[in-house]
């Protein structure tokens, strides 16, 4: 049989805690990004708002969620990058629409 006695609470769990914290952070960020993308699509396509108004609303929602959940400056930078990506995609849509 085992020669070691089990003592509850003596195991170092820092690695497991860091992994769990990373998983939760990634889940929150991924969920918020999906909400922002689907929200923009719903507002601009299904409801028929202008894409700039929809993008502005989702930017405000993204910044507010970052402040509310205390996600920090990296989240704010991510929202800015997502806004830039949306503008680039819209520029491609305009460009290919002008060519056709």
URPEZI-V183407 format. One record per helix or strand. SS is the DSSP state (~ for helix, > for strand). FROM is the first residue (numbers start at 1). LEN is the number of residues. If there is no record, write none. Layout:
# URPEZI-V183407
{{SS/FROM/LEN} {SS/FROM/LEN}}
This chain:
# URPEZI-V183407
{{~/14/33} {~/51/18} {~/73/27}}
